[in-house]
Amino acid sequence: MAYQYLDRVVTFCKDGVDAGSDIHNVHNIYAPNSHNRLCGMQSVWSVIKASPDYPQWSVLSDGTDTDPVFDVVQPQQDQRFVLVLDDSGSMKTDDCSDKTRTECLKTAAFLFIADYVPDNSYVAVVRFGTDGHVMNYLTLLQSDKDREALYDSIEQLFGGSGGTCIGCGINDGIEVLEYGGQQAAGGSLIVITDGEETQAPYVSDVKDDVLNKNIIMQTIFITNEGNKDLWSLSSATGGNAYSCDSQPELMSIFSQISTVDSTADNTFQMHSTSFSVDTNIGFNSSVLIDSTIGGNTIFTFTWSIGGSPPNIYITSPSMCLYSNYPVSGTMCPQGSSSDTENLAFSTVQFAIPGVAEVGEWTYVVVEQPSVGEITSSVTSAASSSDVQPIIIESGMGETEVKDGAAIVYAKISKGYIPILNAEVVAKVTVTGEEPRYIDLYDNGAGCDIRKDDGVYSRYFTEFTGAGRYGVEISIGSKGDTGQTRRKNKETTSRANYKPGVISPDGTVSVNPNGVKAAGGNGLANGVQSNSLGQFSRIASAGSFDYTGTVDVTSSIPAPDTFPPSKITDLKVRQKDLENFEEGIVVQFTASGNDFDQGRASGYDFRYTFDDPTALIVDIVNCKTINASNIIQGDLSNPAIAGELEEFIVKAPELPVNSAGQTLNSTRIAFAVRAYDAATNIADPSNVAALNFFIAPLVLPTVSTTAAEVETTTPALTIKTTKQTISKQTPSPCKECAACESNSSLKLAAVGFGITTAVFLTLSIVLAIWLAKANCVLQSKDDFQVRVVENKIHPMKAWGAPAQHNESMATVEGHF
């Protein structure tokens, strides 16, 4: 189903029992593919039936109209945002970056209107306390004057003395969206509150109205407390719920929410931090502007005490200056008049004209006089409308966590192209505690499903107690090694690459628009990497609610209840096909003590010669690999989570035939699970199987008659020399115990598709393997072909062999 260029799918693979007489659609549990690795060797049909949705289905009666009905959805031409702002008495609480919650809210809302929301968007303002009040109806933002018209509404917030009626504010927000006969559908309500709800109508009273009118609701909780009904409603509408307790976090969330459908219009945040200034030293920091951004670049500084801004100067990569006070040095064009102060919101901003220079920008803050805590933020937009900027999309696996770990992820891309080898860090905060930091990885291990797809993820287990945890993602390049996976064009979609076609007569036609050269870094489908230089971004991933029981104040250590994570990338191969005593190479990524954190205490290796699914459903009764079976590695000394593990295992006790003789070859399946010191044990890994050869391979003798044929396709020349193979009679292997004079010959070619790399290396593969083949041979991925005359014939993997006395071939690639 993942390959859009195939004919339509009319049935699914099924397990043996479900397949019945449908032998053509029996699921192959040995296929070395991602489906078996990730789905526990179950068939597609079994996975579908396990879905909680499946019992709700009913069989369609004959004559039912099955023609699909499509709803065509287009991006909105005009984005509509309604700020629904809490102005109740609890917002006077002084716990947000040395300011009251209302003061933090006013500054962030001001920046949302002044900088973050793109031109040609509509913005309205509603406030609520004991009741609701519409401050402004939807205003089209096309100029600075349009934005300034909304500032007064924000300034009027003061934190009242009455109750909190969140439902009143939501109802007024709906009224604004429907004003003048407009449809509310598609509009966004951005509700900012401390979560306390004291009077009707409550959120639960207005829930159905919001959902029925297809309104998107985004919620920001100032503090990590919150209203569960409001949290659930935001999720149900397709919006997010965020929590924060500081000015920079609130600004980052507002920047995230302002995103619209047009990437070229969006503002991206590269830098955000809070700090206090030592009068004698000052404070300095830096931010990176990469080549994909630079438009509408703004340095913003806010402060918490006093009516005058701190003294600030900014240095560009070319060493010219922007400043709000006299300073020695070369000023940039407009550098001495670029700052804009708005004392009502305790804000000073520096707008960089044109497109900001690429490189490292620095700023220095000199406190004069005392201004309390300072927040700095840097935002920018795409450098031009035809440039795809680096973007970050982040989120949580679950928004409510009780017994397990939270999953944090971030997707980094440039257009459709995933960015590899980036440095990705998640900052997790909860009220009253120091933030926790975890690195996210794109390594295909733990909760990261696929390696090198630009999605970075990690488990979080460092809970300090029940409550709401906010998550912010920061990304950057590792030096100059940030890379993109590129195909033919940067505008390519995520559709699968089609390398070529094999016609029914065996003729090979390579995709003429596909990859033109082999080599590179070995990424699949001809993907190449290129340096992006240094970059940075910040985005909020939202929040999650932890309802488990962790008491960090207790003097008694809490019991360890987190197991190591499941290993999902187990691979095995025979080290030497001609000498089975060299053993089996086992590789996987190490899990940790708590999911993918820390170091596990040991590994439990299991294997079977029988049904490999037993390693999933009944692993404790499968055979064990113990320390005496290990040639290389130490089962009791795992690597740190995320590192590559490699063991070499002796061949286990091998099965015999009815005569008590060891078979020449057999299939062995392996699984592994990690355990920790508290005896928590992971789920069984994916199952990895191989054909294990015991008897040395017997070489056929070859006599050759010259009869060369050459066939050429637009991208490939195949030369075939017809040869007659006189077969020596070997000891029969398991798969072809009844070999006779006309028994089969299989060729195993490395690779899981006929890709360009396979064509270029096939001559070497054929020369080596054809000399050794007399029954089923093991290959890296078990892709099998045979060559007859001038044509390559694909064979069903693990199926019936080809005939002896057919042709051998040398394949040459011409590109």
C-alpha positions in Angstrom: 0.0 0.0 0.0 3.0 2.3 0.4 3.9 2.1 -3.3 1.6 4.5 -5.1 2.7 3.3 -8.5 1.4 -0.3 -8.1 -2.0 -1.4 -9.3 -4.8 -1.0 -6.8 -4.8 -3.1 -3.7 -7.9 -5.4 -3.7 -7.0 -7.7 -0.8 -4.7 -7.9 2.2 -2.1 -10.5 3.2 -3.5 -12.8 5.8 -2.2 -15.2 8.4 -2.5 -18.9 7.6 -5.7 -19.5 9.4 -7.4 -16.4 8.0 -6.1 -17.0 4.5 -7.8 -20.4 4.2 -7.6 -21.5 0.6 -6.3 -18.1 -0.6 -2.7 -19.4 -0.9 -1.6 -16.3 -2.9 -2.2 -13.9 0.0 -0.6 -15.8 2.9 1.5 -13.5 4.9 5.2 -14.2 4.8 6.5 -13.9 8.3 10.1 -14.3 7.2 10.1 -11.3 4.8 12.8 -8.9 6.1 10.6 -5.8 5.9 9.5 -3.0 8.2 6.0 -4.4 8.5 7.2 -7.6 10.2 9.7 -5.7 12.3 7.2 -3.2 13.6 4.0 -5.3 13.7 5.3 -8.5 15.4 5.2 -10.6 12.2 1.4 -10.2 12.0 -0.3 -9.9 8.6 -1.9 -6.7 7.5 -5.4 -8.3 8.0 -4.5 -9.3 11.6 -3.3 -5.7 12.4 -6.6 -4.4 11.0 -8.6 -6.8 13.1 -6.8 -5.8 16.2 -7.9 -2.2 15.9 -10.5 -1.1 18.4 -12.5 0.3 15.4 -12.8 -3.1 13.7 -15.7 -4.6 15.9 -17.7 -1.5 14.9 -17.6 -2.4 11.3 -20.4 -4.3 9.6 -20.4 -6.3 6.4 -21.9 -4.4 3.5 -24.9 -6.0 1.9 -24.9 -6.8 -1.8 -25.8 -3.8 -4.0 -24.4 -1.3 -1.5 -23.0 1.8 -3.3 -19.3 1.8 -2.6 -18.4 4.8 -4.7 -16.3 7.1 -2.5 -17.4 10.6 -1.6 -14.6 13.2 -1.3 -14.7 16.5 0.6 -12.3 18.9 -1.1 -10.4 20.9 1.6 -8.5 24.0 0.7 -6.3 26.3 2.8 -8.2 29.3 4.1 -7.6 32.5 2.1 -7.9 34.5 5.3 -6.7 33.3 8.6 -8.9 34.4 11.5 -7.6 34.6 15.1 -9.7 35.6 18.1 -7.7 36.2 21.3 -9.9 35.2 24.3 -8.0 36.7 27.3 -8.5 36.0 31.0 -8.8 39.2 32.9 -10.0 37.7 36.2 -8.6 38.4 39.7 -6.4 35.3 39.8 -4.3 36.7 36.9 -2.8 39.3 39.3 -0.7 36.5 40.8 3.0 37.5 40.6 4.7 34.3 39.4 5.6 34.9 35.7 9.2 36.0 35.1 9.1 38.6 38.0 5.8 39.9 36.7 2.1 39.2 37.2 0.3 36.7 34.9 -1.6 39.6 33.3 1.7 41.5 32.6 3.2 38.4 30.9 0.0 38.0 28.9 -0.1 41.6 27.8 3.5 41.5 26.5 3.0 38.2 24.6 -0.3 39.3 23.1 1.2 42.6 22.0 4.0 40.7 20.2 1.5 38.3 18.6 -0.3 41.2 17.1 2.7 43.4 16.3 5.1 40.7 14.9 4.0 37.1 14.8 0.7 37.2 12.8 1.3 37.5 9.1 -0.2 40.3 7.0 -3.6 39.7 5.5 -4.7 37.8 8.7 -7.8 38.9 10.7 -7.4 39.4 14.5 -10.0 40.2 17.2 -9.8 40.6 21.0 -12.2 39.3 23.7 -11.6 39.4 27.4 -13.5 37.7 30.2 -13.7 37.8 34.0 -17.1 37.5 35.7 -18.6 37.9 32.2 -17.3 38.3 28.7 -16.7 41.5 26.6 -15.8 42.0 22.9 -12.9 44.5 22.7 -12.5 44.4 18.9 -14.2 42.6 16.1 -12.1 41.0 13.4 -9.6 43.5 12.0 -7.7 42.9 8.7 -3.9 43.4 9.3 -2.3 45.0 6.3 -0.2 47.8 7.9 1.4 48.9 11.1 -1.6 51.2 11.6 -4.0 48.2 11.6 -2.0 46.5 14.2 -1.7 49.5 16.4 -5.5 49.8 16.4 -5.6 46.6 18.5 -2.9 47.6 21.1 -5.4 49.6 23.2 -7.5 46.5 23.8 -4.5 44.7 25.1 -3.5 47.6 27.3 -6.9 47.6 29.0 -6.2 44.2 30.6 -5.5 44.8 34.3 -6.6 41.6 36.2 -10.0 42.3 37.7 -11.4 41.3 41.1 -14.3 39.2 39.9 -14.7 35.5 39.0 -13.7 33.5 36.0 -16.2 32.6 33.3 -14.3 30.9 30.5 -17.5 29.8 28.8 -18.5 33.5 28.6 -15.3 34.3 26.7 -15.7 31.4 24.3 -19.3 32.4 23.5 -18.1 35.9 22.8 -15.4 34.5 20.6 -17.9 32.5 18.6 -20.0 35.7 18.2 -17.0 37.5 16.8 -16.4 34.7 14.2 -20.0 34.8 13.1 -20.4 38.6 13.1 -21.8 40.0 9.8 -23.2 36.6 8.8 -19.8 34.9 8.5 -19.3 31.1 9.1 -17.4 30.3 12.3 -15.9 27.2 10.7 -12.2 27.3 10.4 -11.7 30.2 12.7 -9.3 29.9 15.6 -10.1 30.8 19.2 -6.9 31.3 21.3 -7.9 31.1 24.9 -5.3 32.3 27.4 -6.1 31.6 31.1 -4.7 30.3 34.4 -7.3 27.6 34.2 -9.5 28.4 37.1 -13.2 28.4 36.3 -15.6 29.7 38.9 -19.0 30.4 37.3 -21.3 29.4 34.4 -21.5 29.0 31.6 -18.7 26.5 32.0 -16.5 25.0 29.3 -18.6 21.9 29.3 -21.7 24.0 28.6 -20.2 25.5 25.4 -18.3 22.4 24.2 -21.0 21.1 21.7 -21.4 24.5 20.1 -17.6 24.8 19.5 -17.4 21.3 18.0 -20.6 21.6 15.9 -19.3 24.8 14.3 -15.9 23.3 13.4 -14.0 26.0 15.3 -10.3 25.3 16.1 -9.4 26.1 19.7 -5.9 26.6 21.0 -5.4 27.0 24.7 -2.5 28.4 26.7 -2.4 27.9 30.4 -0.3 30.4 32.3 1.1 28.1 35.1 1.2 24.4 34.8 -2.3 24.0 36.3 -5.2 23.8 34.0 -8.9 23.1 33.2 -9.3 19.5 32.0 -12.5 20.3 30.1 -10.7 23.1 28.2 -7.7 20.8 27.6 -9.9 18.1 26.1 -11.9 20.5 24.0 -8.8 21.9 22.4 -7.7 18.5 21.4 -11.1 17.5 20.1 -11.1 20.6 17.8 -7.7 19.7 16.3 -6.0 22.4 18.3 -3.3 22.1 21.1 -3.1 22.9 24.7 0.1 24.5 26.1 1.3 25.4 29.5 4.0 27.8 30.7 5.1 29.8 33.7 7.5 32.3 32.1 7.6 35.1 29.6 9.9 33.4 27.1 7.8 30.3 27.0 4.6 32.3 26.5 6.2 34.2 23.7 7.4 31.0 22.0 3.9 29.5 22.2 2.3 32.6 20.7 4.9 32.5 17.9 4.0 28.8 17.3 0.2 29.5 17.2 0.6 32.3 14.6 1.6 29.8 11.9 -0.5 29.9 8.8 -0.8 27.7 5.7 1.7 29.7 3.6 5.2 28.9 4.8 6.6 32.0 3.2 4.4 34.2 5.5 5.3 32.4 8.8 7.6 33.8 11.5 10.1 31.4 13.0 11.7 31.7 16.4 15.5 31.1 16.6 16.2 32.4 20.1 14.4 32.9 23.4 15.8 33.2 26.9 15.4 35.1 30.2 18.2 36.5 32.3 19.2 39.1 34.8 22.1 41.5 34.2 25.1 42.0 36.3 25.6 45.8 36.3 29.4 45.5 36.2 29.5 42.8 33.5 26.4 43.0 31.4 25.0 40.0 29.4 25.8 38.8 25.9 24.5 36.0 23.7 24.3 35.1 20.0 21.9 33.8 17.5 22.3 32.1 14.0 20.6 33.4 10.9 20.8 30.7 8.2 20.4 31.1 4.4 16.7 30.0 4.4 15.5 32.9 6.6 16.4 36.6 7.2 13.2 38.3 6.1 11.4 40.5 8.7 14.1 39.7 11.3 13.3 41.3 14.7 15.3 41.3 18.0 12.8 41.8 20.9 13.7 42.6 24.5 11.2 42.9 27.4 11.8 43.8 31.0 9.9 43.4 34.3 10.8 46.5 36.4 10.7 50.2 35.6 9.7 52.4 32.7 13.0 52.6 30.8 14.5 49.9 28.6 18.0 48.5 29.2 20.9 49.7 27.0 21.4 47.2 24.1 23.6 46.9 21.1 23.6 44.2 18.4 26.5 43.2 16.2 25.9 41.8 12.7 28.2 39.2 11.1 29.9 42.0 9.1 30.6 43.8 12.5 28.3 46.8 12.0 26.0 47.8 15.0 22.4 48.4 15.9 21.9 50.2 19.2 19.4 52.1 21.3 22.1 54.2 23.0 25.3 55.9 21.8 28.0 53.3 21.3 31.4 53.4 19.6 31.8 51.4 16.3 30.5 51.3 12.8 26.7 51.6 12.7 24.7 49.5 10.2 22.4 51.4 7.8 19.6 52.7 10.0 21.4 51.1 12.9 20.9 54.1 15.2 17.2 54.4 14.5 16.1 50.8 14.1 14.8 50.4 17.7 11.2 50.8 18.6 10.2 51.2 22.2 6.7 50.5 23.6 6.8 51.3 27.2 3.2 50.2 27.8 4.3 46.7 27.2 7.9 47.1 28.5 9.3 46.2 25.1 12.1 47.4 22.8 12.5 45.9 19.3 15.2 46.1 16.6 13.9 45.5 13.1 16.7 44.5 10.7 16.0 46.1 7.3 15.8 44.0 4.2 17.1 40.4 4.5 19.4 39.9 7.5 22.9 38.7 6.9 23.6 35.0 7.1 25.8 34.1 10.1 26.2 34.7 13.8 24.6 37.8 15.3 25.5 38.8 18.8 23.9 41.2 21.3 25.0 42.8 24.5 22.6 44.1 27.2 23.9 46.7 29.7 21.5 47.3 32.6 21.0 51.0 33.2 19.1 51.4 35.5 17.8 48.2 37.1 15.1 46.6 35.0 14.6 43.3 36.7 14.4 40.1 34.6 14.9 40.5 30.9 13.6 38.3 28.1 15.2 38.3 24.7 13.7 36.8 21.5 14.7 36.7 17.9 12.3 35.9 15.1 12.6 35.8 11.3 10.7 34.8 8.2 11.8 33.1 4.9 14.5 35.0 3.0 12.2 35.1 -0.1 9.0 33.6 -1.3 10.7 30.9 -3.4 12.9 29.6 -0.6 11.8 26.7 1.6 12.9 27.5 5.1 13.9 25.0 7.7 10.8 24.3 9.8 10.1 22.3 13.0 6.9 20.6 13.9 6.7 19.1 17.3 4.3 17.3 19.6 3.5 14.7 22.2 2.7 11.0 21.8 0.1 11.3 24.5 -1.4 14.3 26.3 -2.2 12.3 29.4 0.4 9.9 31.0 -0.2 7.7 34.0 1.8 4.5 34.2 4.3 4.8 31.3 6.6 7.4 29.8 5.8 10.4 27.8 6.9 10.5 24.2 8.3 13.8 22.8 9.0 14.2 19.1 10.0 16.8 16.6 9.9 16.7 12.8 12.5 18.8 11.1 12.4 19.5 7.4 13.1 21.9 4.6 10.1 21.7 2.3 9.4 18.0 1.9 13.0 17.1 2.7 13.8 15.7 6.1 16.8 17.1 7.8 19.3 14.5 9.2 22.0 14.7 11.9 20.6 17.7 13.7 21.0 18.4 17.4 17.5 18.3 18.9 16.9 19.0 22.6 13.6 19.0 24.5 13.2 21.2 27.6 10.5 19.8 30.0 9.2 22.2 32.7 6.8 21.9 35.5 5.9 24.6 38.0 8.3 24.9 40.9 11.0 22.7 39.5 14.2 23.2 37.4 13.7 22.3 33.8 14.8 18.9 32.5 16.6 18.5 29.2 16.7 15.4 27.0 18.3 14.9 23.6 16.0 13.5 20.8 17.3 11.1 18.3 16.4 10.0 14.7 18.1 6.6 15.1 15.2 4.1 14.6 15.5 2.8 18.1 13.2 3.1 21.2 10.2 5.2 20.3 11.8 6.4 17.1 10.1 4.2 14.5 12.2 4.9 11.4 15.8 5.9 11.2 16.8 9.0 9.1 13.3 10.2 8.4 13.7 13.6 10.0 11.5 12.7 13.0 13.5 12.9 16.3 11.9 11.4 19.4 12.6 10.1 22.9 10.9 8.9 26.1 10.6 11.2 29.1 10.6 9.5 32.5 12.0 12.2 34.9 8.6 13.0 36.6 8.8 14.9 39.8 5.1 14.5 40.7 1.6 14.7 39.2 0.9 17.8 37.2 1.1 19.5 33.8 4.5 19.4 32.1 5.3 21.9 29.3 7.7 21.0 26.5 9.8 23.2 24.3 12.0 22.0 21.4 15.2 23.6 20.3 17.1 22.4 17.3 20.5 23.2 15.7 23.1 21.8 13.4 26.0 19.9 14.7 28.7 22.2 13.4 28.3 22.2 9.6 27.0 18.7 9.4 23.2 19.3 9.3 22.1 17.4 6.2 19.1 17.0 4.1 17.9 13.8 2.4 17.6 14.9 -1.2 16.1 13.2 -4.1 15.9 14.8 -7.5 14.5 18.1 -6.5 13.9 20.0 -3.3 10.2 20.2 -4.2 9.8 16.4 -4.3 6.9 14.8 -2.4 7.1 11.9 0.1 5.8 9.5 -2.5 8.0 6.4 -2.9 10.7 6.4 -5.5 10.1 4.0 -8.4 13.4 2.6 -9.6 12.2 0.9 -12.7 10.0 -1.8 -14.3 10.5 -5.5 -15.1 8.2 -6.4 -18.0 6.4 -9.8 -18.1 9.0 -11.0 -20.6 11.8 -10.2 -18.2 13.0 -7.0 -19.9 14.3 -4.4 -17.5 13.5 -0.7 -17.9 15.1 1.7 -15.4 13.2 4.9 -14.5 14.6 7.5 -16.9 13.7 10.3 -14.5 15.3 8.6 -11.6 18.6 8.6 -9.9 21.4 8.9 -12.6 24.4 7.8 -10.6 25.3 5.3 -8.0 27.5 5.8 -4.9 27.0 8.6 -2.4 26.5 7.9 1.2 24.4 4.8 0.8 21.1 6.3 1.8 18.1 4.4 0.4 16.5 5.3 -3.0 19.5 7.3 -4.2 19.1 9.9 -1.4 22.1 12.2 -1.0 23.2 14.5 1.8 24.4 18.1 1.5 25.6 20.6 4.2 23.1 23.2 5.4 25.5 25.1 7.5 24.6 26.2 11.0 21.0 26.9 12.0 18.7 27.1 15.0 15.0 27.0 15.8 12.7 27.0 18.8 9.1 25.7 19.0 6.7 24.6 21.7 5.6 20.9 21.6 2.6 21.5 23.8 2.0 19.9 27.2 1.1 16.6 28.8 -0.6 15.8 32.1 1.1 13.3 34.4 -1.3 11.6 36.7 1.0 8.9 38.1 2.4 8.8 41.7 5.9 10.1 42.2 6.8 11.6 45.6 10.2 13.2 45.3 9.8 14.7 48.9 9.9 11.2 50.5 13.1 10.0 52.1 12.3 6.5 50.8 13.4 6.0 47.2 10.4 5.4 44.9 10.4 1.9 43.4 11.7 1.6 39.8 8.6 0.8 37.7 10.0 1.8 34.3 11.3 -1.1 32.1 13.9 -0.8 29.3 12.4 0.1 26.0 11.7 -2.6 23.4 14.5 -3.2 20.9 13.1 -2.7 17.4 16.1 -2.9 15.1 17.6 -6.4 15.8 19.5 -7.8 12.9 21.4 -11.1 12.5 23.7 -12.6 9.9 26.1 -15.5 9.6 29.6 -14.3 9.9 31.1 -16.8 7.4 29.0 -18.9 5.1 31.8 -21.4 4.6 32.6 -21.8 8.3 29.6 -22.0 10.6 31.9 -22.1 13.7 32.7 -18.4 13.1 29.2 -17.8 14.6 26.3 -15.4 14.1 26.6 -11.6 14.2 23.9 -9.9 16.2 23.4 -6.1 16.1 20.9 -3.7 17.6 20.7 -0.4 19.4 21.0 -0.5 23.1 17.9 0.4 25.2 18.2 1.9 28.7 17.4 1.4 32.3 14.2 3.4 32.1 12.9 3.0 28.5 15.7 4.7 26.5 17.4 6.5 29.4 20.5 5.2 31.1 22.0 1.7 30.9 20.2 -1.6 31.3 21.5 -4.4 33.6 21.6 -7.2 31.1 20.1 -9.0 28.0 17.9 -12.0 27.7 18.7 -13.7 24.3 16.3 -16.3 23.0 16.1 -18.4 19.8 14.0 -21.0 18.1 14.2 -23.4 15.1 10.4 -23.6 15.0 7.7 -21.1 14.5 9.4 -17.7 15.1 6.2 -16.1 16.4 6.8 -18.0 19.6 9.5 -15.5 20.4 6.8 -12.9 20.6 3.9 -14.7 22.3 5.9 -17.3 24.4 9.5 -16.1 24.6 10.1 -17.6 28.1 9.7 -21.1 26.7 12.1 -20.5 23.8 15.8 -21.6 24.0 18.3 -19.3 25.8 21.6 -17.9 24.6 23.8 -17.8 27.7 27.3 -16.4 28.4 28.9 -19.7 27.2 27.5 -19.1 23.7 29.0 -15.7 23.4 32.2 -15.3 21.3 32.2 -11.5 21.4 30.2 -9.2 23.8 29.0 -9.4 27.4 25.3 -10.0 28.1 25.7 -8.6 31.6 27.3 -5.3 30.5 25.0 -3.4 28.1 26.0 -0.3 26.4 24.5 3.1 27.2 21.1 3.7 25.6 21.3 4.7 22.0 24.7 3.1 21.3 25.2 0.2 18.8 25.5 -3.3 20.3 27.3 -6.1 18.5 27.6 -9.7 19.7 28.9 -12.7 18.0 27.1 -15.8 19.1 28.2 -19.4 18.7 26.0 -21.7 16.7 23.5 -23.2 19.1 22.7 -26.9 19.4 21.5 -27.7 15.9 18.5 -29.8 14.9 18.9 -33.2 13.2 17.0 -35.2 10.7 15.2 -38.5 11.3 18.5 -40.4 10.9 20.1 -38.3 13.7 22.2 -36.4 11.2 22.8 -32.6 11.5 21.2 -30.8 8.6 23.3 -28.9 6.1 21.3 -25.8 6.8 18.5 -24.6 9.0 16.6 -21.5 9.8 17.1 -19.8 13.2 15.1 -17.0 14.6 16.3 -14.7 17.4 14.8 -12.1 19.8 16.3 -10.2 22.7 15.0 -8.1 25.6 16.8 -6.0 28.1 16.2 -6.0 31.8 17.2 -3.6 34.7 18.3 -4.1 38.3 14.7 -3.9 39.6 13.9 -6.9 37.3 11.7 -4.8 35.0 12.0 -6.5 31.6 11.3 -5.1 28.2 8.9 -6.5 25.6 10.5 -8.9 23.2 12.3 -7.3 20.3 11.5 -7.7 16.7 12.3 -11.2 15.5 15.3 -11.6 13.2 15.8 -14.8 11.3 18.4 -16.2 9.0 19.3 -19.3 7.0 22.2 -20.8 8.8 24.6 -23.0 6.7 26.5 -25.8 8.4 28.0 -27.8 5.6 30.5 -26.0 3.3 29.0 -25.0 0.0 29.9 -27.3 -2.9 31.1 -25.6 -6.1 29.7 -26.8 -9.4 32.0 -27.5 -12.3 31.4 -25.4 -15.3 31.9 -25.9 -19.0 31.2 -23.0 -21.3 29.9 -22.7 -24.9 30.2 -19.3 -26.4 26.9 -17.8 -27.2 26.8 -14.2 -26.2 23.8 -12.0 -26.5 23.6 -8.3 -25.7 20.4 -6.5 -24.8 20.3 -2.7 -24.1 17.7 -0.6 -22.4 17.9 3.2 -22.2 19.9 3.0 -19.0 21.3 -0.5 -18.8 23.2 -3.0 -20.9 22.9 -6.7 -20.0 25.5 -9.1 -21.5 24.6 -12.8 -21.2 26.9 -15.7 -21.9 25.0 -19.0 -22.1 26.8 -21.7 -20.2 26.0 -25.3 -19.3 26.5 -26.2 -15.7 27.5 -29.7 -14.8 26.3 -30.2 -11.3 28.2 -32.0 -8.6 25.9 -33.8 -6.2 26.2 -32.2 -2.7 24.6 -33.2 0.5 21.0 -32.0 0.4 20.2 -28.9 2.3 16.9 -28.4 4.1 15.2 -26.3 1.4 16.1 -28.7 -1.5 16.6 -32.1 0.1 15.4 -33.8 -3.1 17.8 -32.2 -5.5 18.1 -34.2 -8.8 20.1 -33.7 -12.0 17.7 -30.9 -13.1 17.4 -29.3 -9.6 17.3 -25.6 -9.2 19.7 -22.8 -9.0 19.0 -19.6 -7.2 20.9 -16.4 -7.3 20.8 -14.1 -4.3 21.5 -10.4 -5.0 22.2 -8.0 -2.2 19.6 -5.3 -1.8 15.8 -5.2 -1.3 14.9 -3.8 -4.7 16.3 -3.5 -8.2 17.9 -0.2 -7.5 20.6 1.5 -9.4 23.2 0.3 -6.9 22.1 -3.3 -7.5 22.5 -3.0 -11.3 26.0 -1.7 -10.9 27.1 -4.4 -8.5 25.2 -7.3 -9.9 28.1 -8.5 -12.0 30.2 -9.0 -8.8 27.3 -10.6 -6.9 26.6 -13.0 -9.7 30.2 -14.0 -10.2 30.6 -14.8 -6.5 27.3 -16.4 -5.7 26.7 -18.3 -8.9 29.8 -20.3 -8.4 28.7 -21.3 -4.9 25.0 -21.8 -5.4 23.5 -25.3 -5.4 20.4 -24.7 -3.3 18.8 -21.7 -1.5 21.6 -19.2 -0.6 21.5 -16.6 2.2 21.7 -13.0 1.2 21.5 -9.7 3.0 17.8 -9.1 2.2 16.9 -12.3 0.3 16.0 -10.6 -2.9 16.3 -13.3 -5.6 16.6 -13.2 -9.4 17.6 -15.6 -12.1 19.0 -14.9 -15.5 17.9 -16.7 -18.6 19.3 -15.7 -22.0 19.3 -11.9 -22.0 16.7 -11.3 -19.3 16.6 -10.8 -15.6 13.7 -12.8 -14.0 12.6 -11.9 -10.5 11.8 -14.9 -8.4 9.5 -15.2 -5.4 11.7 -14.9 -2.4 12.1 -18.1 -0.5 10.2 -19.9 -3.3 11.0 -22.6 -5.9 14.5 -22.4 -7.4 15.2 -21.9 -11.1 16.4 -24.8 -13.4 20.0 -25.8 -13.7 21.5 -25.7 -17.2 20.3 -22.1 -17.6 22.4 -19.1 -18.2 24.9 -17.2 -16.2 25.3 -13.5 -16.9 27.6 -10.5 -16.5 25.7 -7.3 -16.0 27.2 -3.9 -16.8 25.5 -0.6 -15.9 25.8 2.4 -18.3 24.6 5.8 -16.9 
